[in-house]
Amino acid sequence: MVPETLPLTDQVADILRPPPLFPRGLKVVRGSSRERLLMLVLLVVDCAIWMGMYLGITEFTGDFNRYEWADLILPLLISVFTLSLIGAYDPRSEMKSLGYSSEHLIACLISFLAAAFAVYIVASFGGKIASSRAIFGFSFLGFSILTLLQRRFLYSTAMGSRSSRRLLVISDPESAERFYKNYTSNKLRHKLHFFATCESALGTHVAGPGTPVFESLASDVLKTLENNIHLEHEGILLACSTESIRNEILTSLVAVHFQELPVYTMHSFFEAYWQKMPPDLLSRTWPLESGFQLVQHSAFASLKRVFDLFLSALTLLVLSPVMALVALLIKLERRGPVIFSQTRVGQHGSLFTLYKFRTMDVGSEFKGLYTVEGDPRVTRLGSWLRVSRLDELPQLWNVLRGEMSLIGPRAEWIKCVERYEVAIPYYHFRHLVRPGITGWAQVNYPYGASIEDTMEKLMYDLYYIRHFSLVLDATVVLKTLHVMFFGKGR
């Protein structure tokens, strides 16, 4: 016999309805009205820059009467739309970073190509005369540079310090100590508030005397947000395993995450703020997880190889006189071969012979795995070649042979790799891509001379592998130029 269906009264509905994820009306605050106003100012100034550049150049060249409104409005709309895709009008974007700079310039290049197609192919169809292509190109060049400069200027002056923002950290004692040591070794500065997953940790220091203490339990996070609704928060970090946090707390944090306040795991925090991946938090199945941009048969992987071939051949051709001069200077300074060759580990663990200009005395590689500051084995000319990175020019031949890429993890000596793979978990993951002449780890971390340094550089290599993309490669190029111009190589 089928039981009768109970009428859904208000009392029954209240019993069946799940409890609210967080107190009704709670609004967590990440940003501020000042930041939102700044984003509006950026949009207005962007429009003024494009109109000023375009109308100013057309007036200066006497071409003012030739332009159509489509020439003025279409490129502006396309540019604003493209820039919005990379967070150019989002207060959470780090607009002073090189990563953003590369994204901004790439977005402007894409906007230029799309706008040129719209103006000169579509809008000019039917014989309508568009403005000069030179005017169009110079206007976009000025727009790209000025809009980037105004962001770097306004961002630093109007945004002020973010050190007053609160970062709420939920953790067990061991994970909190590990996070705090990583945090203090980087440039981030927030007001840290730690919440313990166990009562025994309450009142204890997270990493010894002088460090923050566990103020409350993890269950008090929502109450803290509600009591400090007028304060700005940077986010909430789950620095420990989610298995140690009660389900109702996790459910509430998911709801908070879909407001303005982000909730990070250790993985996502390392990636978002430090652009690296901690290998001690990975598993053997890490490369199988979703979110990877690395696909060996992807369009970008093929395009990257085309760029490698074209740019390495062009660079060898253009810099051949410089390479000949360097070879002559090496020969004049010391006896011995000009080129240093060594067996290195490449993609998928394959071995190849790497070529560099010799910067040390012959046989020096057998007297130690690492070079140190002021190493007597390095010649005077070799020291300058290392600082300027010119010693790596012969590796362009390795790029042409397909053994290396222009950008990728550093190709390590086989003796070093054998040691690292024993001491460092998941070190072999870095061999998923071709090694590079320059890379994300090389431009973010100085020369490593220990297992600890290698571990730190591996974090950056793993980030590069996970976020394998044109934007990241463009960022590496910008950072490499910075290293070369300011002499930070070794």
C-alpha positions as CSV (number, residue, x, y, z in Angstrom):
1,M,0.0,0.0,0.0
2,V,1.4,3.3,-1.0
3,P,1.5,5.8,1.8
4,E,-0.3,9.1,1.3
5,T,1.9,12.1,0.5
6,L,2.1,14.4,3.4
7,P,1.1,18.0,2.6
8,L,4.1,20.3,2.4
9,T,3.2,22.7,5.2
10,D,5.5,25.6,6.2
11,Q,6.6,23.6,9.2
12,V,7.6,20.6,7.2
13,A,9.4,22.7,4.7
14,D,11.4,24.3,7.4
15,I,12.4,20.9,8.7
16,L,13.4,19.6,5.2
17,R,15.2,22.8,4.2
18,P,19.0,22.5,4.7
19,P,20.6,25.0,7.1
20,P,21.9,28.2,5.5
21,L,25.4,28.1,4.3
22,F,26.3,31.3,6.1
23,P,24.4,33.9,8.1
24,R,21.7,35.6,6.0
25,G,22.8,38.9,4.6
26,L,26.5,38.3,5.2
27,K,28.6,40.1,2.5
28,V,32.3,39.5,2.6
29,V,34.5,42.3,1.4
30,R,37.6,41.7,-0.7
31,G,38.1,45.0,-2.5
32,S,37.0,48.6,-1.9
33,S,35.0,51.4,-3.5
34,R,38.4,53.1,-4.2
35,E,39.5,50.2,-6.3
36,R,36.2,50.1,-8.3
37,L,36.5,53.8,-9.0
38,L,40.0,53.3,-10.2
39,M,38.9,50.6,-12.7
40,L,36.3,53.1,-14.0
41,V,39.0,55.7,-14.3
42,L,41.2,53.2,-16.3
43,L,38.3,52.6,-18.7
44,V,37.7,56.3,-19.3
45,V,41.4,57.1,-19.7
46,D,41.8,54.1,-22.1
47,C,39.1,55.6,-24.3
48,A,40.7,59.1,-24.1
49,I,44.1,57.6,-25.0
50,W,42.9,55.9,-28.1
51,M,40.8,58.9,-29.3
52,G,43.7,61.3,-28.5
53,M,46.3,59.2,-30.3
54,Y,44.1,58.5,-33.4
55,L,42.7,62.0,-33.8
56,G,45.9,63.7,-32.9
57,I,48.0,61.7,-35.5
58,T,45.4,62.2,-38.2
59,E,45.3,65.9,-37.5
60,F,49.1,66.2,-37.5
61,T,49.4,64.3,-40.8
62,G,46.6,66.3,-42.5
63,D,44.6,63.1,-42.9
64,F,41.8,64.2,-40.5
65,N,39.1,64.5,-43.1
66,R,39.6,60.9,-44.4
67,Y,38.7,58.9,-41.3
68,E,35.4,57.3,-40.7
69,W,33.7,56.8,-37.3
70,A,34.2,53.1,-37.8
71,D,37.9,53.7,-37.8
72,L,37.6,55.4,-34.4
73,I,34.9,53.4,-32.6
74,L,35.5,49.8,-33.8
75,P,39.2,49.5,-32.7
76,L,38.2,51.1,-29.3
77,L,35.4,48.6,-28.7
78,I,37.6,45.7,-29.7
79,S,40.5,46.8,-27.5
80,V,38.3,47.4,-24.4
81,F,36.7,44.0,-24.9
82,T,40.1,42.2,-25.3
83,L,41.7,44.0,-22.4
84,S,38.7,43.1,-20.2
85,L,39.4,39.4,-20.9
86,I,42.8,39.6,-19.3
87,G,41.6,41.5,-16.2
88,A,42.6,45.0,-17.3
89,Y,39.5,46.4,-15.5
90,D,39.6,44.0,-12.5
91,P,41.0,45.4,-9.3
92,R,42.4,41.9,-8.4
93,S,44.8,41.9,-11.3
94,E,48.5,42.5,-10.4
95,M,49.0,45.2,-13.0
96,K,52.6,45.9,-12.0
97,S,53.8,42.4,-12.6
98,L,55.6,41.3,-15.7
99,G,53.0,38.6,-16.2
100,Y,50.3,41.2,-16.6
101,S,52.6,43.4,-18.8
102,S,53.0,40.5,-21.3
103,E,49.3,39.7,-21.3
104,H,48.5,43.4,-21.9
105,L,50.9,43.7,-24.8
106,I,49.6,40.4,-26.3
107,A,46.0,41.6,-25.9
108,C,46.8,44.8,-27.7
109,L,48.5,42.9,-30.5
110,I,45.4,40.7,-30.9
111,S,43.2,43.8,-30.8
112,F,45.3,45.4,-33.5
113,L,44.9,42.4,-35.8
114,A,41.2,42.1,-35.1
115,A,40.6,45.8,-35.5
116,A,42.6,46.0,-38.7
117,F,40.5,43.2,-40.2
118,A,37.3,44.9,-39.0
119,V,38.3,48.3,-40.4
120,Y,40.2,47.5,-43.6
121,I,38.3,44.4,-44.7
122,V,34.8,44.6,-43.3
123,A,34.1,48.3,-42.8
124,S,35.9,49.3,-46.0
125,F,34.0,46.8,-48.1
126,G,32.4,48.5,-51.1
127,G,35.2,51.0,-51.9
128,K,34.9,53.1,-48.7
129,I,38.4,54.7,-48.1
130,A,39.8,54.0,-44.6
131,S,42.5,56.0,-42.9
132,S,46.2,55.4,-43.4
133,R,47.5,52.1,-42.2
134,A,50.6,53.8,-40.8
135,I,48.3,56.1,-38.7
136,F,46.4,53.1,-37.6
137,G,49.5,51.2,-36.6
138,F,51.2,54.1,-34.8
139,S,47.9,54.8,-32.9
140,F,47.8,51.2,-31.7
141,L,51.5,51.3,-30.7
142,G,51.0,54.4,-28.6
143,F,47.7,53.0,-27.2
144,S,49.5,49.8,-26.1
145,I,52.3,51.6,-24.4
146,L,50.4,54.4,-22.7
147,T,47.6,52.2,-21.4
148,L,50.2,49.9,-19.8
149,L,52.1,52.8,-18.3
150,Q,49.0,54.4,-16.9
151,R,48.1,51.1,-15.1
152,R,51.5,50.8,-13.6
153,F,51.4,54.4,-12.4
154,L,47.8,54.5,-11.2
155,Y,47.9,51.1,-9.7
156,S,50.9,52.0,-7.4
157,T,49.6,55.5,-6.5
158,A,45.8,54.9,-6.1
159,M,45.6,51.4,-4.9
160,G,47.8,52.0,-1.8
161,S,49.2,49.2,0.3
162,R,47.4,45.9,0.6
163,S,49.1,45.2,3.9
164,S,45.9,46.1,5.8
165,R,44.0,43.2,4.2
166,R,43.3,40.2,6.3
167,L,44.3,36.7,5.1
168,L,42.5,34.0,7.2
169,V,44.5,30.8,7.4
170,I,42.8,27.5,8.5
171,S,45.5,25.0,9.3
172,D,47.0,22.3,11.6
173,P,50.2,23.3,13.4
174,E,52.6,21.4,11.0
175,S,51.0,22.9,7.8
176,A,50.8,26.4,9.4
177,E,54.6,26.4,10.1
178,R,55.4,25.3,6.5
179,F,53.1,28.0,5.0
180,Y,54.4,30.7,7.3
181,K,58.0,30.0,6.3
182,N,57.1,30.2,2.7
183,Y,55.1,33.3,3.2
184,T,57.8,35.2,5.0
185,S,60.4,34.3,2.3
186,N,58.3,36.0,-0.3
187,K,57.2,39.7,-0.7
188,L,53.5,39.3,0.3
189,R,52.5,41.3,3.4
190,H,49.0,40.8,4.8
191,K,47.5,40.7,8.2
192,L,47.6,37.0,8.9
193,H,45.0,35.4,11.2
194,F,45.4,31.7,11.9
195,F,42.5,29.3,12.8
196,A,43.3,25.9,14.2
197,T,41.7,22.6,13.2
198,C,42.3,21.3,16.8
199,E,41.7,22.8,20.2
200,S,45.2,21.9,21.4
201,A,46.8,24.3,19.0
202,L,44.9,27.4,20.3
203,G,47.2,30.1,21.7
204,T,50.4,28.5,20.3
205,H,52.8,30.2,17.9
206,V,52.6,28.9,14.3
207,A,56.4,28.9,13.8
208,G,58.1,29.7,17.1
209,P,58.3,32.8,19.3
210,G,57.6,36.1,17.6
211,T,55.3,34.5,15.0
212,P,51.4,34.7,14.9
213,V,49.4,32.5,17.2
214,F,46.3,30.4,16.5
215,E,43.6,32.8,17.6
216,S,40.5,30.7,17.1
217,L,39.1,27.4,15.8
218,A,38.3,26.8,12.2
219,S,34.6,26.7,13.1
220,D,34.9,30.4,14.0
221,V,35.9,31.7,10.6
222,L,32.4,32.7,9.5
223,K,31.8,34.4,12.8
224,T,35.0,36.3,12.3
225,L,33.9,37.4,8.8
226,E,30.5,38.5,10.2
227,N,32.0,40.5,13.1
228,N,34.5,42.2,10.8
229,I,32.3,42.9,7.8
230,H,33.7,46.5,7.5
231,L,37.2,45.2,7.0
232,E,38.9,44.2,3.8
233,H,39.9,40.6,3.4
234,E,42.4,39.1,0.9
235,G,41.0,35.6,1.1
236,I,40.8,32.4,3.1
237,L,43.5,29.8,2.9
238,L,43.1,26.1,3.6
239,A,46.7,25.3,4.5
240,C,46.0,21.8,5.6
241,S,44.3,18.8,4.2
242,T,40.5,19.2,3.7
243,E,40.0,15.9,5.5
244,S,40.8,17.6,8.8
245,I,38.0,20.1,8.3
246,R,34.4,19.4,9.1
247,N,32.0,19.1,6.2
248,E,29.7,21.9,7.3
249,I,32.7,24.3,7.5
250,L,33.8,23.3,4.0
251,T,30.3,23.7,2.7
252,S,30.2,27.2,4.1
253,L,33.6,28.1,2.6
254,V,32.4,27.0,-0.8
255,A,29.5,29.4,-0.5
256,V,31.9,32.2,0.6
257,H,34.2,31.4,-2.4
258,F,31.4,32.2,-4.8
259,Q,31.1,35.7,-3.4
260,E,34.0,38.1,-3.8
261,L,36.2,36.5,-1.3
262,P,38.3,33.6,-2.8
263,V,39.1,30.5,-0.8
264,Y,42.4,28.9,-1.6
265,T,44.0,25.5,-1.1
266,M,47.8,25.4,-0.7
267,H,48.1,24.4,-4.4
268,S,46.0,27.3,-5.7
269,F,47.6,29.8,-3.3
270,F,51.1,28.9,-4.4
271,E,50.0,29.2,-8.1
272,A,48.1,32.5,-7.7
273,Y,50.5,34.4,-5.6
274,W,54.0,32.9,-6.1
275,Q,53.6,31.2,-9.5
276,K,55.1,27.9,-8.4
277,M,54.0,24.4,-7.4
278,P,55.1,22.8,-4.1
279,P,56.3,19.2,-5.1
280,D,55.8,17.9,-1.5
281,L,52.0,18.4,-2.1
282,L,51.9,16.6,-5.4
283,S,51.1,13.0,-6.2
284,R,52.2,10.6,-8.9
285,T,49.0,11.3,-10.8
286,W,49.5,15.1,-10.8
287,P,50.1,15.3,-14.6
288,L,46.8,13.5,-15.1
289,E,44.7,16.2,-13.3
290,S,42.5,18.6,-15.2
291,G,43.6,22.1,-15.9
292,F,46.8,21.3,-17.7
293,Q,47.6,23.4,-20.8
294,L,50.3,21.0,-21.7
295,V,49.2,18.8,-24.6
296,Q,52.0,17.6,-26.8
297,H,49.9,17.7,-30.0
298,S,48.2,21.0,-29.2
299,A,48.3,23.9,-31.6
300,F,50.5,25.9,-29.2
301,A,53.1,23.0,-28.9
302,S,53.4,23.0,-32.7
303,L,53.5,26.8,-32.9
304,K,56.1,26.9,-30.2
305,R,58.3,24.5,-32.3
306,V,57.9,26.7,-35.4
307,F,58.9,29.8,-33.3
308,D,61.9,27.9,-31.9
309,L,63.1,27.0,-35.4
310,F,62.5,30.5,-36.9
311,L,63.9,32.5,-34.0
312,S,67.0,30.3,-33.3
313,A,67.9,30.3,-37.0
314,L,67.4,34.1,-37.2
315,T,69.4,34.7,-34.0
316,L,72.3,32.6,-35.2
317,L,72.4,34.5,-38.4
318,V,72.2,37.9,-36.8
319,L,74.6,37.2,-33.9
320,S,77.1,35.2,-35.8
321,P,79.6,38.1,-35.8
322,V,79.2,38.4,-32.0
323,M,79.7,34.7,-31.6
324,A,82.8,34.8,-33.7
325,L,84.2,37.6,-31.6
326,V,83.4,35.8,-28.4
327,A,85.1,32.6,-29.7
328,L,88.2,34.7,-30.6
329,L,88.3,36.3,-27.1
330,I,88.0,32.9,-25.4
331,K,90.9,31.5,-27.5
332,L,93.1,34.6,-26.7
333,E,92.4,34.4,-23.0
334,R,93.1,30.7,-22.3
335,R,94.2,27.6,-24.2
336,G,91.7,24.9,-24.9
337,P,88.5,24.4,-26.8
338,V,86.2,27.4,-27.4
339,I,83.0,25.2,-27.0
340,F,82.2,23.3,-23.9
341,S,80.0,20.2,-24.4
342,Q,78.3,18.0,-21.8
343,T,75.7,15.3,-21.6
344,R,72.4,16.6,-20.4
345,V,69.0,15.2,-19.8
346,G,66.3,16.2,-22.2
347,Q,62.6,15.6,-22.8
348,H,61.3,12.3,-21.5
349,G,64.7,11.6,-20.0
350,S,66.5,11.3,-23.3
351,L,70.2,12.2,-23.3
352,F,71.9,14.8,-25.6
353,T,75.1,16.8,-25.9
354,L,74.6,20.4,-24.9
355,Y,77.0,23.1,-26.3
356,K,78.0,26.4,-24.6
357,F,80.9,28.8,-24.8
358,R,83.6,27.7,-22.4
359,T,83.6,30.0,-19.3
360,M,85.8,27.8,-17.0
361,D,89.2,26.2,-17.1
362,V,89.4,22.9,-18.9
363,G,88.4,20.0,-16.7
364,S,86.7,22.2,-14.1
365,E,83.4,20.4,-14.2
366,F,85.1,17.4,-12.5
367,K,86.0,19.5,-9.5
368,G,82.5,20.1,-8.2
369,L,78.9,20.0,-9.3
370,Y,78.2,23.7,-8.6
371,T,79.9,27.0,-9.1
372,V,79.9,29.5,-6.3
373,E,80.2,33.3,-6.1
374,G,83.7,34.2,-7.1
375,D,84.6,30.7,-8.2
376,P,88.3,30.7,-9.2
377,R,87.5,28.1,-11.9
378,V,85.6,30.8,-13.9
379,T,87.7,32.9,-16.2
380,R,87.4,36.7,-16.3
381,L,85.8,36.6,-19.7
382,G,83.7,33.7,-18.6
383,S,82.3,35.6,-15.7
384,W,81.1,38.4,-18.0
385,L,79.6,35.8,-20.4
386,R,77.7,34.1,-17.6
387,V,76.3,37.4,-16.3
388,S,75.1,38.5,-19.8
389,R,74.0,34.9,-20.7
390,L,76.0,35.1,-23.9
391,D,77.7,31.8,-23.0
392,E,74.4,30.1,-23.9
393,L,74.3,31.2,-27.5
394,P,75.7,27.9,-28.9
395,Q,72.6,26.2,-27.4
396,L,70.7,27.6,-30.4
397,W,72.2,24.7,-32.3
398,N,70.5,22.4,-29.8
399,V,67.2,24.1,-30.4
400,L,67.6,23.7,-34.2
401,R,68.3,20.0,-33.7
402,G,65.1,19.6,-31.6
403,E,66.8,18.7,-28.4
404,M,65.9,22.0,-26.7
405,S,63.5,24.8,-26.9
406,L,64.1,28.5,-26.5
407,I,62.0,28.4,-23.3
408,G,61.7,25.6,-20.8
409,P,63.3,24.1,-17.7
410,R,67.1,24.2,-17.5
411,A,68.8,21.2,-19.1
412,E,70.7,19.6,-16.2
413,W,73.9,17.5,-16.2
414,I,73.1,13.7,-16.0
415,K,75.2,13.4,-12.8
416,C,73.1,16.1,-11.1
417,V,69.8,14.5,-12.4
418,E,70.8,11.1,-10.9
419,R,71.3,12.8,-7.5
420,Y,68.2,15.0,-7.7
421,E,65.8,12.2,-8.6
422,V,66.8,10.3,-5.5
423,A,66.6,13.4,-3.1
424,I,63.7,15.3,-4.6
425,P,60.2,13.8,-5.0
426,Y,58.7,14.1,-8.5
427,Y,61.8,15.7,-9.9
428,H,61.3,13.7,-13.1
429,F,58.1,15.7,-13.9
430,R,60.2,18.5,-15.2
431,H,61.3,16.2,-18.1
432,L,57.7,16.3,-19.6
433,V,58.8,19.2,-21.8
434,R,61.9,20.1,-23.8
435,P,64.5,21.9,-21.7
436,G,65.1,25.5,-22.6
437,I,67.9,28.1,-22.9
438,T,65.9,30.3,-20.5
439,G,62.9,29.4,-18.4
440,W,60.5,30.3,-15.7
441,A,62.7,29.0,-12.9
442,Q,65.9,30.7,-14.3
443,V,64.2,34.1,-14.4
444,N,62.5,33.8,-11.0
445,Y,65.3,32.2,-8.9
446,P,69.0,32.8,-8.8
447,Y,71.6,30.2,-9.7
448,G,71.1,27.1,-7.4
449,A,74.1,25.6,-5.6
450,S,72.3,23.0,-3.3
451,I,69.5,20.5,-3.1
452,E,67.4,23.2,-1.4
453,D,67.9,25.6,-4.3
454,T,67.1,22.9,-6.8
455,M,63.9,22.1,-4.9
456,E,62.9,25.8,-5.1
457,K,63.6,26.0,-8.8
458,L,61.6,22.8,-9.4
459,M,58.5,24.5,-8.0
460,Y,58.8,27.1,-10.8
461,D,59.5,24.4,-13.4
462,L,56.3,22.5,-12.3
463,Y,54.3,25.7,-12.6
464,Y,55.6,26.3,-16.1
465,I,54.6,22.8,-17.1
466,R,51.1,23.1,-15.7
467,H,50.6,26.6,-17.3
468,F,52.4,25.9,-20.6
469,S,51.2,28.8,-22.7
470,L,52.0,31.7,-25.0
471,V,51.4,34.2,-22.3
472,L,53.8,32.5,-19.9
473,D,56.5,32.2,-22.6
474,A,56.1,36.0,-23.3
475,T,56.5,36.7,-19.6
476,V,59.7,34.6,-19.6
477,V,61.1,36.6,-22.5
478,L,60.4,39.9,-20.7
479,K,62.1,38.6,-17.5
480,T,65.0,37.2,-19.5
481,L,65.6,40.6,-21.0
482,H,65.6,42.1,-17.5
483,V,68.2,39.6,-16.3
484,M,70.4,40.2,-19.3
485,F,70.2,44.0,-19.2
486,F,70.8,44.2,-15.4
487,G,73.4,41.5,-15.3
488,K,71.8,39.0,-12.9
489,G,73.0,35.8,-14.5
490,R,75.7,33.5,-13.1
